[in-house]
């Protein structure tokens, strides 16, 4: 919060107009005993007009179906057994940076293959995007689906990808396109 306030004041000093900022507060932050002191500190140190600070409160996320314990157990078994394969079907181009920590975490339990589109389609991540971003070598393993259709088009997928998918011990998929096409596997 302090950083955002300081940035807002810096913009004003550069001659930019006064801008109202929304600061999202999580349930954890709302329950923190130091919340009021942290807000006062951010306001005082930045010198921002408190009227420019808009508060937004968020409820904690409650999963309708929470399978995190089962996933943890599965990954623990993968570590013990070794030789397991996870295919992680990527979604939007802008999410690769957020996918990276999860892919690296999963790689502690199994061989992970981050599957991207063969060529651009809508806003889905493709191989060229991953290369251009410089992130390609950061992922444990990258494979192209060979397809440029939304979701998972097995008929148009490359043979190496089809073989990998058929031998996967776990498939993780993001995005509506995958949600709509994966039940057909």
C-alpha positions in Angstrom: 0.0 0.0 0.0 2.8 2.3 0.9 4.5 1.8 -2.5 1.3 2.6 -4.4 0.8 5.8 -2.3 4.3 6.9 -2.9 3.9 6.3 -6.7 0.7 8.3 -6.8 2.3 11.2 -5.1 5.4 11.0 -7.5 3.0 11.1 -10.5 1.4 14.3 -9.1 4.8 15.9 -8.6 5.5 15.1 -12.3 2.4 17.2 -13.2 0.0 14.3 -13.8 -3.5 14.8 -12.5 -4.6 13.6 -9.1 -5.8 10.0 -9.4 -8.0 8.1 -7.0 -6.5 4.7 -6.1 -8.2 1.5 -5.1 -6.4 -0.5 -2.6 -7.6 -4.1 -2.3 -7.6 -5.5 1.2 -7.8 -9.3 1.8 -9.6 -10.9 4.6 -6.2 -11.6 6.2 -5.2 -8.0 6.0 -8.6 -6.9 7.4 -8.0 -9.1 10.4 -4.4 -7.9 11.0 -4.0 -5.9 14.2 -1.7 -3.5 12.5 -4.0 -2.6 9.6 -4.9 0.9 10.9 -1.2 1.6 11.8 -0.1 0.4 8.3 -2.6 2.7 6.6 -1.6 5.7 8.7 2.0 5.0 8.0 1.4 4.7 4.2 -0.5 8.0 4.3 2.0 9.9 6.4 5.2 8.7 4.6 3.8 9.3 1.2 2.0 12.5 1.9 -1.0 11.4 -0.2 -4.3 13.1 0.3 -6.4 10.4 2.1 -9.4 11.3 -0.2 -7.5 9.7 -3.1 -7.5 6.4 -1.3 -10.4 4.1 -2.1 -10.8 1.0 -0.1 -12.1 -2.3 -1.5 -12.7 -5.2 0.7 -12.6 -8.8 -0.5 -14.0 -11.9 1.1 -11.7 -14.9 1.4 -11.8 -17.3 -1.5 -13.9 -20.4 -0.7 -13.5 -23.2 -3.2 -16.6 -25.0 -4.1 -14.6 -28.2 -4.5 -11.3 -28.1 -2.6 -9.0 -30.9 -3.8 -5.7 -29.3 -2.5 -5.1 -32.0 0.1 -5.7 -34.8 -2.5 -3.3 -33.0 -4.9 -0.7 -32.8 -2.2 -1.0 -36.5 -1.5 -0.8 -37.3 -5.2 2.4 -35.2 -5.6 3.9 -36.9 -2.5 3.3 -40.3 -4.1 4.7 -39.1 -7.4 7.9 -38.1 -5.5 8.2 -41.5 -3.9 7.5 -43.5 -7.1 9.5 -41.3 -9.6 9.1 -41.3 -13.3 5.7 -39.6 -13.3 4.6 -37.1 -16.0 2.5 -34.0 -15.6 1.1 -32.1 -18.6 0.2 -28.5 -17.7 -2.0 -27.0 -20.5 -1.3 -23.2 -20.6 -3.9 -20.6 -21.3 -3.4 -16.9 -21.8 -0.1 -15.4 -23.1 0.1 -13.0 -20.1 -0.1 -15.7 -17.5 3.2 -17.5 -18.2 4.9 -15.6 -15.5 2.3 -16.6 -13.0 2.3 -20.3 -14.2 6.1 -20.5 -13.7 6.2 -21.0 -9.9 3.5 -23.7 -10.1 5.3 -25.5 -12.9 8.6 -25.4 -10.9 6.9 -26.6 -7.8 5.3 -29.5 -9.6 8.6 -30.4 -11.2 9.8 -31.3 -7.7 7.5 -34.3 -7.9 7.4 -35.3 -11.5 8.6 -34.4 -15.0 6.5 -31.4 -16.0 5.6 -30.4 -19.6 4.2 -27.0 -20.1 2.0 -27.3 -23.2 1.5 -24.2 -25.4 -0.2 -23.6 -28.7 1.7 -24.2 -31.9 0.8 -20.8 -33.3 -1.2 -17.7 -32.2 -4.9 -18.1 -31.5 -7.0 -15.6 -29.7 -4.9 -14.6 -26.6 -3.6 -18.1 -25.9 0.1 -18.6 -25.2 2.0 -20.0 -28.1 5.6 -21.2 -28.5 6.7 -17.9 -30.1 5.3 -15.9 -27.2 7.2 -18.0 -24.7 10.4 -17.7 -26.7 10.0 -13.9 -27.1 9.4 -13.5 -23.3 12.6 -15.2 -22.5 10.8 -17.5 -20.1 11.1 -20.7 -22.2 14.2 -21.9 -20.5 12.8 -21.3 -17.0 10.0 -23.9 -17.5 11.0 -27.5 -16.6 9.9 -28.7 -20.1 7.9 -27.0 -22.9 6.0 -28.7 -25.7 3.8 -27.4 -28.4 0.4 -28.9 -28.9 0.9 -28.3 -32.6 -2.6 -26.9 -32.8 -3.8 -23.3 -33.2 -7.4 -23.9 -32.0 -8.9 -22.8 -28.7 -9.0 -25.5 -26.2 -7.6 -28.9 -27.0 -8.1 -30.2 -30.5 -6.7 -33.7 -30.5 -7.4 -34.2 -34.1 -5.2 -31.2 -35.0 -2.6 -31.9 -32.3 1.0 -32.9 -33.1 1.8 -36.6 -32.7 4.5 -36.0 -30.1 2.0 -34.0 -28.0 -0.7 -36.7 -28.4 1.8 -39.4 -27.2 2.8 -37.3 -24.2 -0.8 -36.6 -23.3 -1.7 -40.3 -23.5 1.1 -41.2 -21.1 0.5 -38.4 -18.6 -0.1 -39.3 -15.0 -1.8 -35.9 -14.4 -3.2 -33.3 -16.7 -3.6 -29.7 -15.3 -5.5 -27.4 -17.6 -6.4 -23.7 -17.4 -9.0 -21.8 -19.4 -12.5 -22.1 -20.6 -11.4 -23.7 -23.9 -9.7 -26.5 -22.1 -12.6 -26.9 -19.7 -15.0 -27.2 -22.7 -12.8 -29.7 -24.6 -11.1 -31.9 -22.0 -14.1 -34.0 -21.1 -13.8 -35.5 -24.6 -10.5 -37.2 -23.7 
